[in-house]
Amino acid sequence: MLNVLRRIVQEVNAAAELDQALDIIVRRIKQFLKVDVCSVYLATNNDQELVLMATDGLNPKAENKVRLRFSEGLVGLVAQRAEPVNIRNAEQHPRYKYFPETGEKRYQAFLGIPIVHKRMMLGVLVVQQHDERGFDEEHTAFLITLAAQLASTISYAGLSGDIGSLTPKTDHTDVSIMGVSGAPGVGIGIAVILNPHADLDSVPDRKPGKIKHQVRSLKRAVRKAQKEMLDIKVSMGKRLPAEERAIFDAFVMMMGSDTLVDDIVRKIKAGNWAPGALRQTIAEHVGLFEKMEDPYLRERADDIRAIGRRILKHLQKNEVHQGECPDHVVLIGDDISVAELAEIPSNNLTGVVSGRGSRSSHVAILAKALGVPAIMGAGYIPLLRLDGRKVIVDGYTGQLHIDPSKQVREEFCRLEAEERELAQGLSKFDGKPAVTRDGERIPVYVNSGLLADLSVVFQTQSDGIGLYRTEFPFMVRDRFPGEEEQCNIYRQILEEIAPRPVTLRTLDMGGDKVLPYFPIKEDNPFLGWRGIRVMLDHPEIFLTQLRAMLRASAGLNNMQILFPMINSLSEVDDALGLMHRAWYELLDEDVNTIVPQVGVMVEVPSAVYLAEKLARKVDFLSIGTNDLVQYMLAVDRNNPLVSNLYHTLHPSVIEALMATVEGAHRAKKPVSVCGEMATDPASVILLLGMGIDSLSVSVAGLTRVKWVIGSFSRARAKELLDEVRQMDDPVVIRDVLNDALVKEGLGGLVRAGKQ
């Protein structure tokens, strides 16, 4: 049964059109279950009417003609109940309704299975039999499983207009794809589909023939790919500052890294040709990154895929033809890379939509730098059906509108005009401190993870770096970086930002963040050996990093150290003990450096309840809202099946934040917030009301956050906090806060809060 199920799903997914897919479904099910009839009814766009779309057994002339309400017939009963209906004698059931054009009167047994996708009723799958009988559990289980797997395919069929055509022509229903916001803004244009450069997954394994020839071919392809990246970097000279273009240098370095090239060569020598060895190696490296919990590091898997495609393209000597660009391009692809995005002239680029990735991917970072709205993680995209169609990219909500109606186009044109006005209004906050209406200055820092990000600190004149992730130098090497290497990197960061403060987070690795040279296998990496736990178990690694940090800060004294994933007081004691040990060692070596301020991240529920005791041991607390919300709600926001349950304004999250702030302040220690809550305008109001001392935000949200802070007093924010703490629905809470933003003239920021 499992094999049959697999074959049916594969055939359906390969179908070019919805009608073809439905015909496959009814024929294969009838054949496998040996029933007399199999039919598929689909719900129209108003969700209250079903249409017979395909049948094998009933009169085929009835297709697209038989219609019934959810309140009619046995098929309607299945849709109404949203559960299977299994009847021995259909005619005797009170809900039975006969349609003469179908010829179904002679069929007694009836089994109907609902087709549901994300709580939406899409249709009903029906099998019927001449004999009076009840279908057994095996039939029911098979059809329930099949309907669940086919639901997503049928839901996306609406993108071609197949389902939409069932409704009257005057009833224009807009079709859209949902992803996550990658870069804010609104883009209106024509969909241009990114033709896959080199499909790694389609590369077969073959014997290498002459191994030396294969190795030379590989290295030649790597050099060409590196040159191509450097050429793109040069072409971006007028569009991005030098610091932002450093991303391409990182790609060149990763392409030529010993870890990558040597792994491919080993596989060639083991008996696979160069393209096959490349595919195997890229898959292994991608697998390591995809297992990581940290969204920023997990997104590096997409960078590895892009590198693999670039090298394979040159191996196959298959240069991609770049056609003529329309004036308003919305670039759409399954997995868009930074280089592919950069190849589109910026004057032509209106929006970006990628099936893979999230808001922390390099493509999203580059789109923000270019001021282009982007949607990431859109999942399955029927690319061939979208090419050349009119689309609207809503970079605030992560929604792509296909062939929008006149009303929708007019609404987004208005929003586009508002966005231009908003950008002009935000420019007045560049270089100015964030001060509340009652005169309290709130430091606003930025989160960073690459040296290329540092330029924005000068462009926007933030108060410094509130969170610098130190993982990346560890990820791009085939060994742990030495003390001198780390010291040079940290010193460059501290010098670039001085005298403003920089908070360096110690290495957050282990568990799901497996380094290729430090493999860790666990059954549950999300709750496993990671962060400070690994560092304390390996003091030789931890002390090297701490020594490098302390040496880098000598004479600058603008560094703070942050320990991640703290779960207990003993972990803080042990970490502080090792830091002081590193400091004493450096003093003995005549390195003149001071003990920096030290903080701990509050990102697991246990730390919330220990907030006061933790604060008494360190200099400050930093709340990592991204992880804290996920742990509090047990929801992975990057999982499309449950991402709708991820609510930053959930009452439990608000109470956890309150408990943390109150605990820190009882210990007379400051508390900051990093993560996306600090960038969300509605959340910023609550954080002000709670008495948060500082914020660390994404670069894109810096000026918006300053505007919110300058529009509210602490007292008014406290009133709104007290009001929403009496509510239990996160949607209602957001509505209340959005209303407050609108009343203060910040209506343009309400959409930004939907990111």
ABEGO torsion letter per residue (X at the ends): XAAAAAAAAAAAAABABAAAAAAAAAAAAAAAAGBABBBBBBBBAAGABBBBABBBGBBAAABGABBBBAABEAAAAAAAAGBBBBBABAAABAABBBBAAAGAAABABBBBBBBBBGGBBAEBBBBBBABBBBBBAAAAAAAAAAAAAAAAAAAAAAAAGAAAAABBAABBBBBBBBBBBABBEBBBBBBBBBBBABBAAABBBBBAEBAAAAAAAAAAAAAAAAAAAAAAAAAAAAABBAAAAAAAAAAAAAAABAAAAAAAAAAAAAGBBAAAAAAAAAAAAAAAAAABABAAAAAAAAAAAAAAAAAAAAAAGBBBBBBBBBABBBBBBABBBAAAAAABBAAABABBBBABEBAABAAAAAAAAAGBBBBBGAEBBBAAAABGBBBBBBAAAGBBBBGBBAAAAAAAAAAAAAAAAAAAAAAAABGBBBBBAAGBBBBBBBBBABAAAAAAAAAAGBAEBABBBAAAAAAABABBBBAAAAAAAAAAAAAAAOABBBBBBBBBBEEABBBAABBBBBABAAABBBEAAAAAABAAAAAAAAAAAAAAABGAGABBBBBBGBABAAAAAAAAAAAAAAAAAAAAAGBBBBBBBBBBBBABAAAAAAAAAAAAABABBBBBAAAAAAAAAGBBAABAAAAAABBAABAAAAAAAAAAAAAAAAAGBBBBBBEAAAABAAAAAAAAAAGBABBBBBAAAAAAAAAAAAABBAAAAAAAAAAAAABABAAAAAAAAAAAAAAAGAAAAAAAAAX
